[in-house]
């Protein structure tokens, strides 16, 4: 990747279209018309695409029918075909409008990645071929979600990896800006499918969006937002079928005063989590070995707690994506069966993570107090509280997640009606 802080130096536009926006031939043609109009205006366009509709899930299901535990190398080769097919179809549709276009796989686009299969990390992008195509007047359609290792193997970047692909190209091409389009009009104060009164946020600071994405907001992939923050790339999130502005995710300009902004800006939930607790007796602190395993497997952990217990034992708890629970259970079992003392493992998979996200939350303990009072007052068991300046998270029973989000959205004045009456509740443009 290029150095940080480089300003925009090109007239390139990088757009990403999600799979839900490309599910049918009609949708592909609609996006192609949109892209072609931009190219005819004189802009150089790079389009990053996801696999169509439910293609990735279908491929995973087919793999599971053949082998319940497929090797990562072969699984990546299979999954990459979804985005590759999508890129080819999009390029064909753009060509049909009369605009020259070329489809590139992740490998052809110059993305070099490393790490475990299924969770690759972009380490460099060689844009020589892509720039040549742009300079020749062609629109370039890139298969997202994938790259190539130094050995020439296909490696995928994990769920939501197409967002990361798009932001990485915006950073490498010094555009200073990246556009992410899907079937939603932008970022809301809560999931509008869960909270009908959720409000569209016209703009949001990138540090807050990073926390929202990691806490479970589906509209953006957390790694993409982190990369945008690192390389000073603003992001526009909008609908592929609308001309409305959407949400601008941006860097701070130094003019915002914290005290005149509402501390809580959104409520986010994640139902795809598991809470894992390891308790040991007569054993050293297991944390170093646990986090060494997490680092090796590229498994992000949240809401981590470590405490000592009488008699030389420890209790370590953490929250992870539920897909990692079985692997972590096996790893913890190994830790407690190698002469390091006795231990027990508890896995809670009927839990959800609910978070309030905003500014200065650790400095304002009344917000954590209100969160807990609101949930417990409604009979919702809130546990494992974790707080930072940008986020306060708790775990609740998964069956109560939707109700918890609605309660907190109202508690902190984020409903549409409240926002209309109190302008200070909305981020300033």
C-alpha positions in Angstrom: 0.0 0.0 0.0 1.0 3.6 -0.5 2.1 6.0 2.2 -0.4 7.6 4.4 -1.7 11.1 4.0 -1.3 11.4 0.2 -3.9 13.8 -1.2 -6.1 13.1 -4.2 -4.0 13.1 -7.4 -6.2 11.6 -10.0 -9.6 11.8 -11.7 -10.4 8.2 -11.0 -13.7 7.1 -9.4 -13.8 3.9 -7.4 -17.2 2.4 -6.9 -18.2 -0.9 -5.3 -21.5 -2.7 -5.9 -22.8 -5.3 -3.5 -24.2 -8.7 -4.5 -27.8 -7.7 -3.7 -27.5 -4.9 -6.3 -26.4 -7.4 -9.0 -28.7 -10.4 -8.3 -30.6 -10.2 -11.6 -29.7 -9.4 -15.3 -31.9 -6.3 -15.0 -30.0 -5.1 -12.0 -26.7 -5.6 -13.7 -27.9 -3.6 -16.7 -29.1 -0.8 -14.4 -25.7 -0.6 -12.7 -24.0 -0.8 -16.1 -26.0 2.2 -17.4 -25.0 4.1 -14.3 -21.3 3.3 -14.7 -21.3 4.1 -18.4 -22.9 7.5 -17.8 -20.1 8.3 -15.4 -17.4 7.1 -17.8 -19.0 9.2 -20.7 -18.7 12.3 -18.4 -14.9 12.0 -18.7 -14.1 10.2 -15.5 -11.9 7.1 -15.3 -13.9 4.4 -13.4 -12.9 1.4 -11.4 -15.9 -0.8 -10.4 -15.4 -3.5 -7.7 -18.2 -6.1 -7.6 -19.3 -8.7 -5.1 -20.8 -12.1 -6.1 -24.4 -12.0 -7.3 -27.2 -12.4 -4.8 -26.7 -15.5 -2.6 -23.9 -17.0 -4.7 -21.4 -17.2 -1.9 -23.8 -19.0 0.4 -24.8 -21.3 -2.4 -21.1 -22.2 -3.1 -20.5 -22.8 0.6 -23.5 -25.1 0.7 -22.3 -27.0 -2.3 -18.9 -27.4 -0.7 -20.4 -28.6 2.5 -22.4 -31.3 0.6 -19.1 -32.6 -0.7 -17.0 -32.2 2.3 -18.2 -30.7 5.7 -14.6 -29.5 6.4 -13.1 -28.5 3.1 -9.5 -27.3 2.9 -9.1 -23.6 2.8 -7.0 -23.7 -0.3 -9.7 -25.4 -2.4 -12.6 -23.5 -0.7 -11.0 -20.1 -1.7 -10.6 -21.3 -5.3 -14.3 -22.1 -5.3 -15.6 -19.0 -3.6 -13.5 -16.7 -5.8 -15.5 -17.8 -8.8 -18.5 -15.9 -7.6 -16.9 -12.5 -7.8 -15.0 -13.4 -11.0 -18.3 -14.3 -12.7 -19.9 -11.1 -11.5 -17.1 -9.0 -12.8 -17.3 -10.7 -16.2 -21.0 -10.2 -16.5 -20.7 -6.5 -15.4 -18.0 -5.8 -18.0 -20.2 -7.4 -20.7 -23.2 -5.2 -19.7 -21.0 -2.1 -19.8 -19.7 -3.1 -23.2 -23.3 -3.4 -24.4 -23.9 0.3 -23.6 -21.0 1.2 -25.9 -18.5 1.9 -23.2 -15.2 -0.1 -23.4 -14.7 -2.2 -20.3 -12.4 -5.0 -19.1 -13.0 -7.5 -16.2 -10.1 -8.4 -14.0 -9.8 -11.2 -11.4 -8.2 -10.4 -8.0 -4.9 -11.8 -9.3 -5.0 -9.8 -12.6 -5.9 -6.6 -10.7 -2.6 -6.8 -8.8 -3.8 -7.5 -5.3 -1.1 -9.3 -3.3 -2.4 -10.8 0.0 -1.2 -13.0 2.8 -2.5 -14.8 5.8 -4.8 -17.8 6.3 -7.2 -18.8 3.5 -10.6 -17.2 4.0 -9.1 -14.3 6.0 -6.4 -12.8 3.7 -4.8 -9.4 4.3 -3.9 -7.1 1.5 -0.2 -6.2 1.6 0.4 -4.6 -1.7 -1.4 -3.6 -5.0 0.4 -3.5 -8.3 -1.8 -1.1 -10.4 0.4 -1.0 -13.5 -2.0 -3.0 -15.7 -5.1 -1.4 -14.2 -3.7 2.1 -14.9 -2.8 1.1 -18.4 -6.4 0.1 -19.1 -7.8 3.3 -17.6 -5.4 5.4 -19.7 -6.5 3.5 -22.8 -10.1 4.7 -22.1 -11.5 1.5 -20.6 -13.6 1.1 -17.5 -12.1 -1.6 -15.3 -14.3 -4.1 -13.4 -12.5 -5.8 -10.6 -13.6 -9.0 -8.8 -13.7 -8.1 -5.2 -13.1 -10.2 -2.1 -9.9 -11.9 -3.5 -6.2 -11.6 -4.2 -3.2 -13.7 -4.8 -0.4 -14.9 -2.5 3.3 -14.6 -3.3 3.1 -18.3 -4.4 0.4 -17.5 -6.9 -2.5 -19.1 -5.0 -6.0 -17.5 -4.8 -6.8 -16.2 -1.3 -10.1 -14.6 -0.3 -10.4 -11.7 2.2 -13.3 -12.8 4.3 -16.9 -11.8 4.4 -17.3 -8.2 3.2 -13.9 -8.3 1.6 -15.2 -6.5 -1.5 -15.6 -3.4 0.6 -11.9 -3.7 1.6 -10.9 -4.3 -2.1 -12.6 -1.0 -3.1 -11.1 1.1 -0.3 -7.7 -0.4 -1.0 -7.8 0.7 -4.7 -9.1 4.1 -3.7 -6.1 4.4 -1.4 -3.6 3.1 -3.9 -4.9 5.3 -6.7 -4.9 8.4 -4.4 -8.6 9.2 -5.1 -9.3 10.3 -1.6 -12.8 9.0 -2.0 -14.6 5.6 -2.5 -18.3 4.9 -3.2 -20.0 1.9 -1.8 -23.4 1.0 -3.2 -25.9 -1.7 -2.1 -29.6 -2.1 -1.5 -29.7 0.3 1.4 -29.7 4.1 1.1 -27.0 4.7 3.7 -26.1 4.3 7.4 -28.9 4.4 10.0 -29.0 5.1 13.7 -30.1 1.4 14.0 -30.9 -1.4 11.6 -34.1 -0.1 10.0 -35.4 -3.6 9.6 -35.4 -3.9 13.4 -36.2 -0.3 14.4 -38.7 1.4 12.0 -38.0 4.8 13.5 -34.3 4.6 12.7 -32.9 7.7 11.0 -30.5 7.9 8.0 -27.3 9.6 9.1 -26.2 12.1 6.4 -22.6 12.1 7.7 -20.6 10.2 10.3 -17.0 10.4 11.6 -14.9 7.5 10.4 -13.9 6.5 14.0 -17.5 6.1 14.9 -18.2 4.1 11.8 -15.3 1.8 12.6 -16.9 1.0 15.9 -20.3 0.5 14.4 -19.0 -1.9 11.7 -17.0 -4.0 14.3 -20.0 -4.1 16.6 -22.3 -5.6 13.9 -23.5 -2.9 11.5 -23.9 -4.7 8.2 -23.7 -1.8 5.9 -19.9 -1.6 5.9 -17.1 -4.1 6.6 -15.0 -3.1 9.6 -11.7 -3.8 7.9 -12.6 -1.5 5.0 -13.5 1.3 7.4 -10.2 0.8 9.2 -8.3 0.9 6.0 -10.1 4.1 4.9 -9.1 5.8 8.2 -5.5 4.7 7.8 -5.2 6.1 4.3 -7.5 9.1 4.5 -10.2 7.8 2.2 -13.7 9.3 2.6 -16.5 6.8 1.9 -19.9 7.5 0.4 -22.5 4.8 1.3 -25.6 4.8 -0.8 -28.2 2.9 -2.8 -27.5 1.5 -6.2 -31.0 2.4 -7.4 -31.3 5.9 -6.0 -29.8 9.3 -6.7 -30.1 10.4 -3.1 -26.8 11.4 -1.4 -26.6 8.6 1.2 -24.2 8.8 4.1 -20.7 10.4 4.0 -18.1 8.7 6.2 -15.4 11.1 6.7 -12.3 12.2 8.6 -12.6 14.8 11.2 -11.9 18.3 10.0 -10.9 19.8 13.3 -13.9 22.1 13.5 -16.2 19.7 15.4 -16.7 20.4 19.1 -17.4 17.3 21.1 -19.7 19.0 23.6 -22.2 20.2 21.1 -22.8 16.8 19.7 -25.0 14.1 21.1 -22.8 11.4 22.7 -24.8 8.4 21.5 -25.2 8.4 17.8 -26.4 4.9 17.0 -27.4 1.5 18.4 -25.9 -1.6 16.8 -26.5 -5.3 17.3 -24.8 -8.5 16.3 -26.7 -11.8 16.7 -23.8 -13.9 15.1 -21.7 -14.1 18.3 -20.7 -16.5 20.9 -19.5 -15.8 24.4 -16.7 -18.1 25.5 -15.3 -18.4 29.0 -12.3 -20.4 30.1 -11.8 -21.2 33.8 -8.6 -22.7 35.1 -7.4 -24.1 38.4 -3.7 -24.4 39.5 -2.5 -23.1 36.2 -0.8 -20.0 34.9 -2.6 -17.2 33.1 -3.9 -18.7 29.8 -4.2 -15.3 28.1 -0.9 -15.3 26.2 -1.5 -18.7 24.7 -5.1 -17.9 23.9 -4.2 -14.6 22.1 -1.3 -16.3 20.3 -3.9 -18.8 18.8 -6.3 -15.9 17.9 -3.5 -14.0 16.1 -2.4 -17.1 14.2 -5.9 -17.8 13.0 -6.8 -14.2 12.4 -9.8 -14.4 14.7 -10.9 -11.0 16.2 -12.1 -11.1 19.8 -14.2 -8.6 21.6 -15.3 -7.9 25.2 -12.3 -9.6 26.7 -12.1 -10.0 30.5 -9.4 -11.7 32.5 -9.5 -12.2 36.3 -7.7 -14.2 38.9 -9.4 -16.6 41.2 -8.6 -17.9 44.7 -6.3 -20.9 44.6 -4.2 -19.9 41.6 -6.9 -20.0 38.9 -8.0 -17.7 36.2 -11.1 -16.8 34.3 -10.9 -15.5 30.7 -13.9 -14.5 28.7 -14.3 -13.2 25.2 -16.8 -12.7 22.4 -16.2 -14.0 18.9 -18.1 -14.6 15.7 -20.1 -17.8 16.3 -18.3 -19.5 13.3 -15.1 -19.5 15.3 -16.6 -21.0 18.5 -15.8 -24.6 17.7 -12.1 -23.9 16.8 -11.6 -21.9 20.0 -13.3 -24.6 22.1 -10.8 -27.1 20.7 -7.9 -24.7 21.3 -9.0 -24.1 24.9 -9.4 -27.8 25.4 -5.8 -28.3 24.3 -4.7 -25.7 26.8 -6.3 -27.5 29.7 -5.1 -31.0 28.7 -1.3 -30.4 28.4 -0.3 -30.5 32.0 -1.2 -26.8 32.7 -3.8 -27.6 35.3 -7.5 -28.3 35.3 -10.0 -26.2 33.4 -13.5 -25.9 32.1 -14.9 -24.2 29.0 -18.3 -22.6 28.7 -19.7 -21.6 25.3 -22.8 -19.5 25.2 -24.2 -19.4 21.7 -27.7 -18.0 22.3 -26.4 -14.5 23.0 -26.3 -11.3 21.0 -24.1 -8.2 21.4 -25.9 -4.9 21.6 -23.9 -1.6 21.6 -24.4 2.1 21.8 -21.8 4.0 19.7 -20.8 7.6 19.8 -18.3 9.9 21.4 -16.9 10.3 24.9 -18.9 7.4 26.3 -16.2 6.3 28.8 -16.0 9.9 30.1 -19.7 9.9 30.6 -20.6 6.9 32.8 -24.2 8.0 32.9 -24.6 6.5 29.5 -23.6 3.0 30.6 -25.8 3.4 33.6 -28.8 4.4 31.4 -28.1 1.5 29.1 -28.2 -1.0 31.9 -31.2 0.6 33.7 -33.2 0.6 30.4 -32.5 -3.1 29.7 -32.8 -4.5 33.2 -35.9 -2.4 33.8 -37.5 -4.2 30.9 -36.5 -7.6 32.2 -33.6 -8.1 29.8 -30.6 -9.8 31.3 -27.6 -7.6 30.3 -24.1 -9.1 31.0 -20.4 -8.8 30.1 -20.4 -5.0 29.8 -17.4 -3.5 28.0 -16.8 0.2 27.5 -14.6 2.6 25.6 -14.8 6.2 24.6 -16.6 5.2 21.4 -18.7 2.2 22.3 -20.5 0.5 25.2 -21.4 -3.1 24.6 -23.3 -5.8 26.5 -24.4 -9.3 25.8 -28.1 -10.1 26.0 -30.1 -13.3 25.2 -30.3 -13.6 21.4 -34.1 -13.7 21.7 -34.1 -10.3 23.3 -31.8 -8.6 20.9 -34.4 -6.8 18.7 -36.3 -5.6 21.8 -33.1 -4.3 23.4 -32.2 -2.3 20.3 -35.6 -0.7 20.2 -35.5 0.2 23.9 -32.0 1.8 23.6 -32.9 3.6 20.4 -35.7 5.3 22.3 -33.8 5.7 25.5 -31.1 7.8 23.8 -33.5 9.9 21.7 -32.5 8.5 18.3 -36.1 7.8 17.0 -37.0 9.8 13.9 -39.6 11.9 15.7 -37.1 12.8 18.4 -34.5 13.6 15.8 -36.8 15.9 14.0 -37.5 17.9 17.2 -33.9 18.1 18.3 -31.5 19.1 15.6 -28.5 18.5 17.9 -29.2 14.8 17.7 -28.1 14.7 14.1 -24.4 14.9 13.1 -23.8 18.3 11.5 -22.9 18.3 7.8 
